[in-house]
């Protein structure tokens, strides 16, 4: 079982008000008064206590600049944000924190490799005549924050160095830092490995978890796969808190919810579900939650892709059942439609659930232009996707069956078939295009131009002159490759390429019946496919006239009044009707 915590829940331990700390000090002062027999000594101690309190106030004034620095901690440096989700139920047996510092250090050496791993730090200090140890991972914490915290701890009295009193101390002097008290050693280790710092106090059997995260992270940049001519230039990064902040900046809806959990027995990866509570279908939300809770893996080092395979068990079907996006505006728009977004820490992509085949062929650029231009761009993209699938098989069929060609297409067909059979030319050309794509990914940027020239000369010129390929094969293969790269979803483009190969082989074996049977088989598979119990070919099957209209045309925003019905949103209408 894994613990879910909702953004803004009450599961977090509450800080005690500073008045409680002041009251406890007054009670101790009264006890000392009753115990003292010498009234003069009692009066002297009261005067000394007043002087100490005045001195503490002066020291607090001297540290206001440091308080301002603590208040300006970058939210992006806090990693997963609140500490409470890091303290969810753990699969391991609960183990209390030892009371002795030596036992605590020995347990750290055994469990997390203290003394073996150079980045595991346990710094021992004394505050108010109490021995303490600050346990953290070097590189996961903000040095300036910890420095100011430790500086302020030096002003404490011995009776104030307890987890109970330190809650009020941190609330009074370090309000910008979140602190949680924990007595389970395993949960303390999990929180520290997630970026928090743990302050152990001897003879207390508990530790204070201090949220002072500072993960290495890059700034938001324009996504490489979803570029637009007009539009925002910020994209998701590998830090989950930054990603959810980018979406909330666009959706200032109080109904936006971020529910977080951990997946992975060893990696304990943060996974966040985002939805709008009065739009998203509750049954769909429960289904996605249950699938995530059932995931049992060692970890998610490859982030969202491994999570997709663990939750969407599609077998050998090449077509994607999950839509990925690196753009916050796209994710915000899909949340308003009723979709559910899944964020995975360390991944710059967000999964959008559920999805359809026609969702995967849409691009943000269409909505950044006028409705007419957006419709034109959408149809050009549809034409490219169709060409990537059927251009080569249909041309190959016309070459094998010239009688099927209409009179207007008599010019189609080579005069010379070349030295290799056409089907082998197609297969070799497909492999050549894949090699070029892989080489472009792995080639260093300074050498990319030279690689492109070599590939163009070898495949485009020498291969034709030697007779291995004919000109039309190279031409139509290039058009099909361009159509594949014009597909907005990279995964959908790869799936279409696999289907194109199957269509070519079917045409080579059975000619026209092969093309018809393979196309029908692929269509039936797509119709039977479901993404989180939603029809994959909606709005074509089941047929929805309004949905077809919105797919074929980029409708003006004021005319697009309803949300997709297949999502079963709680509120179907986007724009309230005028009374």
C-alpha positions in Angstrom: 0.0 0.0 0.0 1.1 3.5 -0.7 0.0 6.8 0.9 -1.8 9.5 -1.2 -1.6 13.1 0.0 -3.6 15.8 -1.7 -2.3 19.3 -2.2 -3.5 21.4 0.7 -4.5 18.5 2.9 -4.4 18.5 6.7 -2.1 15.5 7.0 0.8 17.7 7.9 1.8 18.1 11.5 0.9 21.5 12.8 3.5 23.9 14.2 3.0 25.0 17.7 2.5 28.7 18.4 5.4 30.6 20.0 3.1 31.4 22.9 3.3 27.7 23.9 7.0 27.9 24.1 6.8 31.1 26.2 4.2 29.5 28.5 6.5 26.5 29.1 9.4 28.8 30.0 7.2 30.6 32.5 6.2 27.3 34.1 9.8 26.3 34.5 10.5 29.7 36.0 7.7 29.2 38.6 9.2 25.8 39.5 12.6 27.3 40.1 11.0 30.0 42.2 9.3 27.5 44.5 12.5 25.5 44.8 14.7 28.4 45.7 14.9 29.4 49.3 16.9 32.5 48.8 14.6 35.2 47.5 17.6 37.4 46.5 19.0 34.6 44.3 15.6 34.2 42.7 15.4 37.8 41.9 18.9 37.8 40.3 18.0 34.8 38.2 14.8 36.6 36.9 16.9 39.6 36.0 19.4 37.4 34.2 16.5 35.7 32.4 15.2 39.1 31.3 18.6 40.1 30.0 18.9 36.9 28.1 15.5 37.4 26.5 16.5 41.0 25.5 19.8 39.7 24.1 17.9 37.1 22.1 15.6 39.7 20.6 18.6 41.7 19.6 20.2 38.7 18.0 16.9 38.0 16.2 17.0 41.6 14.8 20.6 41.0 13.6 19.4 38.0 11.7 16.5 39.6 9.9 18.6 39.7 6.7 19.2 36.0 6.9 15.5 35.5 7.5 14.8 37.4 4.3 17.2 35.1 2.5 15.4 32.1 3.8 12.1 33.5 2.7 13.3 33.7 -0.9 14.1 30.0 -1.4 13.3 29.2 -5.0 10.3 26.8 -5.1 12.2 24.9 -7.9 14.9 24.1 -5.4 12.5 22.2 -3.1 12.2 19.3 -5.4 9.0 17.4 -4.5 7.7 20.3 -2.3 5.9 19.4 0.9 7.5 16.8 3.2 4.3 15.0 4.1 4.2 12.9 0.9 7.7 11.7 1.7 6.4 10.2 5.0 3.8 7.8 3.4 3.6 4.2 4.5 6.7 2.2 3.8 6.8 -1.5 2.8 9.5 -2.0 5.4 8.8 -2.8 9.1 8.7 0.2 11.3 12.0 0.8 13.1 12.2 3.3 16.0 15.0 5.8 16.0 17.7 5.0 18.6 18.1 7.4 21.5 21.8 7.2 21.7 23.9 9.1 19.1 26.4 6.2 18.7 23.5 3.8 17.9 22.0 6.2 15.5 25.3 6.6 13.7 25.9 2.8 13.6 22.5 2.4 12.1 23.3 4.9 9.4 26.5 3.1 8.6 24.6 -0.1 8.2 21.6 1.1 6.2 22.8 4.0 4.0 26.6 3.4 3.9 27.7 6.3 6.1 31.5 6.4 5.9 31.5 4.5 2.6 29.5 6.8 0.4 31.2 10.2 0.2 27.9 12.1 -0.3 26.2 10.7 2.9 26.9 13.2 5.6 26.1 13.0 9.4 27.5 16.1 11.1 27.6 15.9 14.9 27.1 19.1 16.9 26.2 20.2 20.4 23.4 22.7 21.0 22.3 23.7 24.5 24.5 21.0 26.0 22.6 18.4 23.9 24.3 16.2 21.3 22.8 16.3 17.9 23.5 15.0 14.4 22.5 16.6 11.1 22.0 13.8 8.5 21.7 14.9 4.8 22.9 14.1 1.3 25.6 16.4 0.0 24.3 18.1 -3.1 20.6 17.8 -2.2 20.5 20.6 0.3 20.7 24.4 0.1 23.9 25.3 2.1 22.8 28.9 2.9 19.5 27.6 4.5 21.2 25.0 6.7 23.9 27.5 7.7 21.3 30.0 9.0 19.4 27.2 10.7 22.4 26.0 12.6 23.4 29.5 13.5 20.0 30.1 15.1 20.2 26.8 17.0 23.2 28.1 18.9 20.9 30.5 20.8 18.8 27.7 22.4 18.7 26.8 26.1 19.3 23.2 27.1 15.6 22.7 27.9 14.6 23.9 24.5 16.6 21.3 22.5 13.7 18.8 22.1 11.7 18.0 19.1 8.6 19.3 20.8 10.1 22.7 21.6 11.9 23.0 18.3 8.7 23.0 16.4 7.8 26.3 17.9 11.4 27.5 17.5 11.3 26.9 13.7 7.9 28.5 13.4 9.1 31.6 15.2 12.6 32.0 13.7 12.6 30.0 10.4 9.0 30.2 9.0 10.1 29.7 5.4 11.3 26.1 6.1 8.9 23.3 6.6 9.7 20.9 9.5 8.1 17.6 10.3 8.8 15.4 13.4 9.3 11.7 12.7 10.2 8.7 14.9 10.4 5.9 12.2 14.0 5.5 11.0 13.0 4.1 7.6 10.8 7.1 6.9 13.6 9.4 7.9 16.0 7.7 5.5 13.4 7.9 2.7 12.9 11.6 3.3 16.6 12.3 3.4 17.2 10.4 0.2 14.5 12.5 -1.3 16.4 15.7 -0.5 15.4 16.6 3.1 17.7 17.0 6.1 17.2 15.2 9.4 18.2 16.7 12.7 18.7 13.9 15.3 18.6 14.9 19.1 20.1 12.4 21.6 17.8 10.8 24.2 14.7 11.9 22.3 14.1 9.0 19.9 12.9 11.3 17.1 14.3 13.4 14.4 13.2 16.7 12.7 13.0 16.6 8.9 13.9 20.0 7.5 12.8 20.8 3.9 15.8 22.6 2.4 16.1 20.8 -1.0 18.2 22.1 -3.8 18.2 19.6 -6.6 20.5 20.2 -9.7 18.0 21.4 -12.3 17.9 23.3 -15.6 15.7 26.2 -16.5 12.6 25.7 -18.6 13.3 25.9 -22.3 11.4 25.4 -25.5 10.5 21.8 -26.2 12.4 20.2 -29.1 9.5 18.1 -30.3 6.6 20.5 -30.0 7.9 23.8 -31.3 5.5 26.5 -32.5 6.0 29.7 -34.4 3.7 31.6 -32.1 3.3 30.7 -28.5 5.1 30.2 -25.2 8.7 29.1 -25.1 8.7 27.4 -21.8 8.7 23.6 -21.5 8.8 21.0 -18.8 12.1 20.1 -17.1 13.3 17.2 -15.0 12.1 18.7 -11.7 8.5 17.8 -10.9 7.7 20.8 -8.7 8.8 23.2 -11.5 6.5 21.3 -14.0 3.4 21.4 -11.8 4.1 25.1 -11.1 4.1 25.9 -14.9 0.7 24.2 -15.2 -0.8 25.9 -12.2 0.4 29.3 -13.5 -1.9 28.7 -16.5 -4.7 27.1 -14.5 -5.6 29.3 -11.5 -8.6 27.1 -10.8 -9.1 26.1 -7.2 -10.4 22.8 -8.4 -7.0 21.8 -9.8 -5.6 18.9 -7.8 -2.2 17.4 -7.5 -2.1 14.0 -5.8 1.3 12.5 -5.2 2.6 9.1 -4.4 5.8 7.1 -4.6 6.4 4.1 -6.9 9.4 1.8 -6.9 10.7 -0.3 -4.1 14.2 1.1 -4.5 13.9 4.4 -6.5 10.8 5.6 -4.7 10.1 7.9 -7.6 7.6 10.7 -7.0 4.5 10.4 -9.3 1.8 13.0 -9.4 -1.7 12.8 -10.8 -3.2 16.2 -11.9 -6.9 16.8 -12.6 -9.7 19.3 -12.1 -12.0 17.8 -9.5 -15.3 19.2 -10.9 -14.5 18.2 -14.5 -12.6 14.9 -14.6 -14.6 11.7 -14.5 -14.4 10.1 -10.9 -14.5 6.6 -12.3 -11.6 7.3 -14.7 -9.6 8.9 -11.9 -10.1 5.9 -9.6 -9.1 3.6 -12.4 -5.9 5.4 -13.0 -5.1 5.5 -9.3 -5.7 1.8 -8.8 -3.5 1.0 -11.8 -0.7 3.1 -10.3 -1.1 1.6 -6.9 -0.8 -1.9 -8.3 2.6 -1.2 -9.9 5.3 -3.3 -8.2 8.7 -2.6 -9.6 12.2 -2.1 -8.2 12.2 1.4 -9.6 11.5 3.8 -12.4 15.0 4.9 -13.6 13.5 5.5 -17.1 10.6 7.5 -15.5 7.4 7.8 -17.5 8.1 5.2 -20.2 8.5 2.4 -17.6 5.4 3.6 -15.8 3.5 3.5 -19.0 4.5 -0.1 -19.7 3.6 -1.1 -16.1 0.1 0.5 -16.3 -0.9 0.2 -20.0 -0.4 -3.5 -20.8 -0.8 -3.4 -24.5 1.4 -6.3 -25.5 2.9 -6.1 -29.0 0.6 -3.4 -30.3 2.8 -0.6 -31.7 0.3 2.1 -31.4 0.6 4.4 -28.4 -2.2 4.4 -25.9 -0.7 7.4 -24.0 -0.1 10.9 -25.2 3.1 12.7 -24.2 3.6 16.4 -24.1 6.4 18.7 -23.0 4.3 21.9 -23.2 2.6 23.3 -20.1 -0.1 25.0 -22.3 -1.0 21.7 -24.0 -1.3 20.0 -20.6 -3.4 22.8 -19.2 -5.7 22.7 -22.2 -6.2 18.9 -21.9 -7.0 19.2 -18.2 -9.7 21.6 -19.1 -11.1 19.1 -21.5 -11.4 16.5 -18.7 -8.1 14.5 -19.2 -5.9 13.4 -16.4 -2.2 14.2 -16.4 0.5 12.1 -14.8 3.8 13.8 -13.8 6.9 11.6 -13.1 9.9 13.2 -11.3 13.1 13.3 -13.4 11.0 13.3 -16.7 10.5 16.4 -18.9 7.4 14.8 -20.4 3.9 14.5 -19.0 1.5 11.6 -19.8 -2.1 12.6 -20.8 -4.7 10.0 -20.1 -6.8 8.7 -21.8 -6.0 9.4 -25.5 -7.3 8.6 -28.9 -5.8 8.1 -32.4 -7.0 11.6 -33.4 -5.6 13.3 -30.3 -2.2 12.1 -31.4 -2.4 13.8 -34.8 -3.1 17.3 -33.4 -0.5 20.0 -32.7 -0.4 23.2 -30.7 0.5 25.2 -33.8 -3.0 24.8 -35.2 -4.5 26.6 -32.3 -2.0 29.5 -32.5 -3.3 30.5 -35.9 -6.7 31.7 -37.2 -9.3 29.0 -37.6 -8.9 28.9 -41.4 -5.1 28.7 -41.3 -5.3 26.2 -38.5 -7.7 24.0 -40.5 -5.4 24.2 -43.5 -2.4 23.1 -41.4 -4.4 20.3 -39.9 -5.3 19.0 -43.4 -1.7 19.2 -44.6 -0.7 17.2 -41.6 -3.4 14.6 -42.3 -2.2 14.3 -45.9 1.4 13.8 -44.7 0.2 11.0 -42.3 -1.8 9.3 -45.0 1.3 9.5 -47.3 3.5 8.0 -44.6 1.1 5.0 -44.5 -0.2 4.3 -48.0 1.9 6.1 -50.6 4.5 3.4 -51.0 2.1 0.4 -50.8 -0.3 2.0 -53.4 2.6 2.9 -55.8 4.0 -0.6 -55.4 0.6 -2.0 -56.2 0.3 0.1 -59.3 3.7 -1.2 -60.4 2.7 -4.8 -59.9 -0.9 -4.4 -61.3 -0.7 -1.7 -64.0 -4.3 -2.5 -65.0 -5.5 -0.9 -61.7 -4.1 2.5 -62.6 -6.6 5.1 -63.7 -5.8 6.8 -67.1 -4.7 10.0 -65.3 -1.9 8.1 -63.5 -0.4 6.3 -66.5 2.8 8.2 -65.9 3.3 6.3 -62.6 5.7 3.4 -62.8 9.4 3.0 -63.5 10.8 2.2 -66.9 13.6 0.2 -65.3 13.1 -1.9 -62.2 16.8 -1.8 -61.2 19.1 -4.6 -60.1 17.2 -5.4 -56.9 13.6 -6.4 -56.6 11.3 -3.5 -55.6 10.4 -5.1 -52.3 14.1 -5.3 -51.4 14.6 -1.7 -52.5 11.9 -0.7 -50.1 13.2 -2.6 -47.2 16.8 -1.5 -47.7 15.6 2.1 -48.1 13.6 1.9 -44.9 16.6 0.6 -43.0 18.7 3.4 -44.5 16.3 6.0 -43.3 16.4 4.5 -39.8 20.2 4.5 -39.8 20.2 8.2 -40.8 17.8 9.0 -38.0 19.8 7.1 -35.4 23.0 8.6 -36.7 21.5 12.1 -36.5 20.6 11.5 -32.8 24.0 10.1 -31.8 26.2 12.3 -34.0 27.8 15.3 -32.2 26.4 18.6 -33.3 29.7 19.8 -35.0 29.7 16.6 -37.2 26.0 16.6 -38.0 26.4 18.6 -41.3 29.2 16.3 -42.5 27.0 13.2 -41.7 24.1 14.7 -43.7 26.3 15.3 -46.7 27.6 11.7 -46.6 24.2 10.2 -46.2 22.8 12.3 -49.1 25.6 11.3 -51.4 25.6 7.6 -50.6 21.8 7.1 -50.6 20.6 9.8 -52.9 23.2 9.8 -55.7 25.6 6.8 -55.7 22.9 4.3 -54.9 20.8 5.4 -57.9 23.8 5.6 -60.3 24.9 2.1 -59.4 21.4 0.7 -60.1 20.7 -0.5 -56.6 17.7 1.9 -56.4 15.4 3.6 -58.9 14.6 7.3 -58.8 11.0 6.8 -57.9 11.7 4.6 -54.9 14.0 7.3 -53.5 11.4 10.0 -54.2 8.4 8.2 -52.6 10.5 7.0 -49.7 11.5 10.6 -49.0 7.9 11.8 -49.1 6.8 9.0 -46.8 9.7 9.8 -44.4 8.7 13.5 -44.4 5.1 12.5 -43.6 6.3 10.4 -40.7 8.3 13.3 -39.2 5.3 15.6 -39.7 3.3 13.4 -37.3 3.0 15.3 -34.0 3.3 12.2 -31.9 6.7 10.6 -32.4 5.4 7.2 -31.1 2.5 7.3 -33.6 5.0 8.1 -36.5 7.0 5.0 -35.6 3.9 2.8 -35.4 2.8 4.0 -38.8 6.1 3.1 -40.2 5.9 -0.4 -38.9 2.4 -0.7 -40.5 3.7 0.7 -43.8 6.3 -2.1 -43.9 3.6 -4.7 -43.3 1.5 -3.2 -46.1 4.4 -3.4 -48.5 5.1 -7.0 -47.7 1.4 -7.8 -48.0 1.2 -6.2 -51.5 4.4 -8.0 -52.5 2.8 -11.4 -51.6 -1.0 -10.9 -52.4 -1.1 -7.7 -54.4 -4.5 -6.0 -54.0 -6.1 -8.6 -51.6 -3.0 -8.2 -49.4 -3.4 -4.4 -49.2 -7.1 -4.7 -48.4 -6.7 -7.5 -45.8 -3.8 -5.9 -44.0 -5.5 -2.4 -44.0 -8.7 -4.0 -42.7 -6.8 -5.9 -40.0 -5.0 -2.9 -38.7 -8.3 -0.9 -38.7 -10.0 -3.6 -36.7 -7.2 -3.7 -34.2 -7.4 0.0 -33.7 -11.2 -0.1 -33.3 -10.9 -2.8 -30.7 -8.2 -1.0 -28.8 -9.1 1.0 -25.7 -7.2 3.6 -23.7 -8.2 3.3 -20.0 -11.5 1.9 -21.1 -12.1 4.6 -23.6 -12.6 3.9 -27.3 -9.3 4.5 -29.2 -10.9 5.5 -32.5 -13.4 8.0 -31.1 -15.1 10.0 -32.6 -15.1 7.8 -35.7 -16.2 4.7 -33.8 -18.4 5.2 -31.9 -19.5 7.9 -34.3 -19.9 11.4 -32.9 -20.8 14.1 -35.4 -19.7 17.0 -33.2 -16.4 15.2 -32.4 -15.7 14.6 -36.1 -16.4 18.2 -36.9 -13.9 19.4 -34.3 -11.3 16.9 -35.6 -11.6 17.9 -39.2 -11.9 21.6 -38.7 -10.2 23.9 -36.2 -13.3 25.5 -34.9 -13.2 29.0 -33.3 -13.0 29.0 -29.6 -16.4 30.6 -29.0 -18.1 27.8 -31.1 -16.3 25.0 -29.3 -18.7 24.9 -26.4 -18.6 21.2 -25.3 -15.9 18.8 -24.0 -15.3 15.5 -25.6 -18.1 13.1 -24.6 -15.9 10.0 -24.5 -14.1 11.5 -21.4 -17.5 11.5 -19.6 -16.7 14.9 -17.9 -18.8 16.0 -15.0 -19.5 19.3 -16.8 -20.0 18.7 -20.5 -20.4 22.4 -21.5 -17.3 24.7 -21.5 -19.2 28.0 -21.9 -22.2 28.5 -19.7 -25.4 29.1 -21.6 -26.8 32.6 -21.4 -30.0 33.0 -19.6 
